[in-house]
């Protein structure tokens, strides 16, 4: 497939986007905590999203959502706990199990990092028209909602 074809060009631009996203994720992770790497940041965000329904999230759920081995998730959760960003709490459905949730410090750090990321995006897209931004968001949502083969 020629990179000059529409699908080839899309592949090139998605590769560039993903590369830039990884760089941005490292920066946002550092905004949360200087000792946080991008893998830990991904786990932290997953904990927040999974726990949003109430209570906390189980480590196995975090592993499943991110496609990580349980041992990798466990190491990341321990690091996040050491940094004071998450805490382990009793699972209300199983007294033998634990859930994890963000601490007040973790919530505040993520909120601040998200706001800084939005400001960088706002600055980057300053010259774009609002309809173009909305169209890009719509197309990305459509791509993200399309099942993988």
C-alpha positions in Angstrom: 0.0 0.0 0.0 1.4 3.3 -1.0 1.8 6.0 1.7 0.2 8.3 -0.9 -3.1 6.4 -0.8 -5.7 7.7 1.7 -5.3 4.7 3.9 -1.5 4.9 3.7 -1.6 8.6 4.6 -3.9 7.8 7.5 -1.6 5.1 8.7 1.4 7.5 8.7 -0.6 10.2 10.5 -1.9 7.8 13.1 1.7 6.7 13.8 2.8 10.3 14.2 -0.2 10.9 16.5 0.5 7.9 18.7 4.2 8.9 19.0 3.2 12.4 20.0 0.6 11.0 22.4 3.3 8.9 24.2 5.5 12.0 24.6 2.5 13.9 25.9 1.6 11.1 28.3 5.2 11.2 29.8 4.8 14.9 30.3 1.4 14.6 31.9 2.7 11.8 34.1 5.4 14.1 35.3 2.8 16.8 36.0 1.0 14.3 38.3 4.2 13.4 40.2 7.9 13.8 39.1 8.6 10.1 40.0 5.6 8.8 38.0 6.3 7.1 34.6 3.8 6.8 31.8 2.9 3.2 32.6 2.0 4.2 36.2 0.1 7.2 34.8 -2.0 4.8 32.6 -2.7 2.7 35.7 -3.7 5.7 37.7 -6.1 6.9 35.1 -7.6 3.5 34.8 -8.1 3.3 38.6 -9.9 6.7 38.4 -12.2 5.6 35.6 -13.0 2.2 37.1 -13.6 3.6 40.5 -15.8 6.4 39.2 -18.9 4.2 39.5 -18.3 4.2 43.3 -15.9 2.7 45.8 -12.8 1.4 44.2 -11.4 -0.8 41.5 -9.9 -4.3 41.8 -6.4 -4.8 40.5 -7.6 -7.5 38.1 -10.0 -5.0 36.5 -7.2 -2.6 36.0 -5.1 -5.4 34.4 -7.9 -6.3 32.1 -8.7 -2.8 31.0 -5.1 -2.0 30.2 -4.2 -5.5 28.8 -1.4 -5.9 31.4 -0.2 -8.9 33.3 -1.4 -8.9 36.9 2.2 -8.7 38.2 2.8 -5.6 36.2 -0.3 -4.0 37.5 0.6 -4.9 41.0 4.0 -3.3 40.8 2.4 -0.1 39.4 -0.2 -0.1 42.1 2.5 -0.4 44.8 4.4 2.5 43.3 1.2 4.6 43.1 0.5 3.8 46.8 4.1 4.7 47.7 3.7 8.0 46.0 0.5 8.6 48.0 -1.7 8.8 44.9 -3.9 5.7 45.6 -5.0 3.8 48.7 -6.1 0.3 49.2 -9.6 -0.2 50.8 -11.7 -3.2 51.8 -13.8 -4.6 49.0 -17.4 -4.2 50.2 -18.4 -7.4 48.3 -15.5 -9.6 49.6 -13.9 -8.9 53.0 -10.8 -10.9 51.9 -10.2 -8.7 48.9 -8.9 -5.1 48.5 -9.8 -2.4 46.1 -7.8 0.7 45.1 -9.0 4.2 44.8 -7.4 7.6 44.4 -6.4 9.5 47.4 -7.3 13.2 47.8 -3.8 13.9 46.7 -4.1 11.7 43.7 -7.4 13.3 42.6 -5.9 16.8 43.0 -2.7 15.8 41.1 -4.7 14.2 38.2 -7.1 17.2 38.0 -4.1 19.6 37.8 -2.3 17.5 35.2 -5.5 17.2 33.1 -6.0 21.0 33.2 -2.3 21.5 32.2 -2.8 19.1 29.3 -6.0 20.9 28.2 -4.1 24.2 28.3 -1.4 22.8 26.1 -4.0 21.5 23.7 -5.8 24.8 23.7 -2.5 26.6 22.9 -1.7 24.1 20.1 -5.1 24.5 18.5 -5.4 28.3 19.0 -5.4 28.9 15.2 -8.0 26.2 14.5 -11.7 27.1 14.0 -14.1 25.6 16.5 -16.0 23.6 13.8 -12.7 22.0 12.8 -12.0 21.0 16.4 -15.5 19.6 16.8 -15.1 17.6 13.5 -11.8 16.2 14.6 -13.3 15.1 17.9 -16.3 13.6 16.1 -14.1 11.6 13.7 -11.8 10.4 16.5 -14.8 9.3 18.5 -16.1 7.4 15.5 -12.7 5.7 15.0 -12.5 4.8 18.7 -16.0 3.4 18.7 -15.3 1.2 15.6 -14.6 -2.3 16.8 -11.1 -3.6 16.1 -11.0 -6.6 13.6 
